[in-house]
Structure formats: C-alpha cells, structure tokens
Amino acid sequence: MNLSIIIPVYNAEKYIEKCITIIMNQDQNNLDYEVIIINDGSFDNSLAIIKKLGEKYSNIKIFSQENKGVSVARNVGIKNATGNYIWFIDADDFIEQNSFQLLEKFIVSLNFDFIHFGYNKLDKENVICNTITLNKETITNGVQILEKQEALYLWNNLFKKQLISKNNFSFLEGTINIEDFEFSVKFFNKARKGIIIPIVLYNYYENDQSTSRNKSRKNLIKLAEDSFTVHLSLQNYIKKKPKIITEMIVNKSIAGFFYSLLVQPYNFSDLKKYYKRYEENSLLPLKTIKNEKFSLICMFKLINNKKLFYLFFKLYKILK
C-alpha cells in the first residue's frame, strides 16, 4: 500500500462529500491507496454520507466512535493505516485534482521521511486569499523545516509511516488545539531526509466554526488548557532529547500563547492563572535565542518581566 489518507470527521456534512470525492477521482492515478475515515461522534448527516461513499468505493475504511476529539480520531487512523505514507486531511478541506499524479514518483521511491508541498488558503466564500509555496524542488531535513516554518501544519505533508511507528509518535489525546504542532515538532526532529516540492496540492478552508477560531469563553479556556498541555509535553520531550531548535520553536509557541491572552478576550485573572502555571512548571522565563528577530526578542523580554507584562496587559485591555 502506497498511501493512507486519514480524515477525522465531526459534523462535516457540508464538506465531507466533496473532500472524499476529489480523492477518489484523481487524475491519472496509479497509486495503491486507502482512505481511513473516523467519525468522531457526529450528530449531523456526516455518517450517512460517509457510509454511502463507503458502499461505492472499496478502499474506504470507516471507523466510528463517541466524540473523543481529533487527536484520538487521528490515532485510530494511524493504528489502522497500512500505507507507506500517511496524509492527514481535514474534512472541510480538499486536495487538488492532480495531487496523486504529482506525488507518485516521490511516494513510490520511498526515499523520503516526509514530502512537503504548498497550499492555498480559502476564505469563507471559497476564494483563494493566500498561496504558500516555494520556488524550487529542495532536498531538506526535519530540522530545517522547523527552522524555516512560521507555522507547522499536518495537511501540507506526507509522513512516512515507518518513522511514526518506529518512534511511537501519536497525537496527545484530550487536546483539540495545537495538537498538530506537538506531533510535527516530534516528527521533524527525527526526520533525516525530506523533500520540498514547489507545487500547491492542498486547499485549506478557514472555517469560522473551527475550534481555533471560536471565541466563546468555553472554547478560549479549552484553547488555553490545550496550549499548556502541549507545551508541558514538549518541555518533557526536550529534557529527554535536547535540541536548541526544539527549544526555540517551543519558546516561540509559548510567546504566541501569551500574545493570544493579550489580544483575545481573556481577562486578567486568566493571565495570572496561566502565568503562575507556566512559572511553576519551568516554562517561564523564556530563553532568548541569538539572531532572532528584534520584535520577537522584545516580546520575550516583555513576557519575562511579570510586573511589566501585567501592567501592559491591563493598559492594552483598557485602550482596546
């Protein structure tokens, strides 16, 4: 089996048929592949749509579970995947019609721990608002990906299943936010050889209903809790396998979290609560990395100065 595509589904009746149909009707497709769909307790019409497609296509595998979150769903997919490579796809997104054709030679060669490619960002009107790709094909490694990427996504990579299995990589169960960041940091730390191909293969839909964009009080607290859980997990990982690049990436993510406390509708009590937890678990102060952007260094220093950051937080909320 060349490729396993893993799609967690939760109340995605508006999108899932398009997502799967494009996969099943790829241009000039010679790949041996499977589509593993995990219904994560959907209460809309998603499961009925999936089952109908499963009757039509023999290489669709369907698993259903109570709602346990995207991390558990992806872990079910990994456990049941038989392909040499894994492609994690979100149910509300879709791939390009010629993706398999363009990926085939890289997948069949088995030369790479990962295959990294470009993507489009689509707005709520399904119009492309941004395209991210590189200009030339480049042989690389995981550390270089960590160094150069401003954001770490799952869906613009194929991951070698053998490397995942060998290192027992999985998603942090119970988390539904930045779980992809934790998985990616660990995987790319171990990936010795990969390839960047300068083509767009994925279309990412910026869904206003997604957990990362939902600004309800309940969801904001879940986002904060997940951020802390992921950062603590990665700190423990760094202690066992220390690397400067990993520490730098985690420090940037922690800074991003405290920035979100500032600009999102969190209150001062939230800030004090999480600042204390990060201090108690040695996640603060942040370590300044040489040759970083001046703006990032200033942000690190502001966060590390508790009294000043508290004052800045209060002033920002008043003036906002």
Summary of the structure (lengths in Angstrom):
residues: 320
radius of gyration: 20.3
end to end distance: 54.2
largest distance: 61.9
contacts: 991
relative contact order: 0.11
helix: 47%
strand: 19%
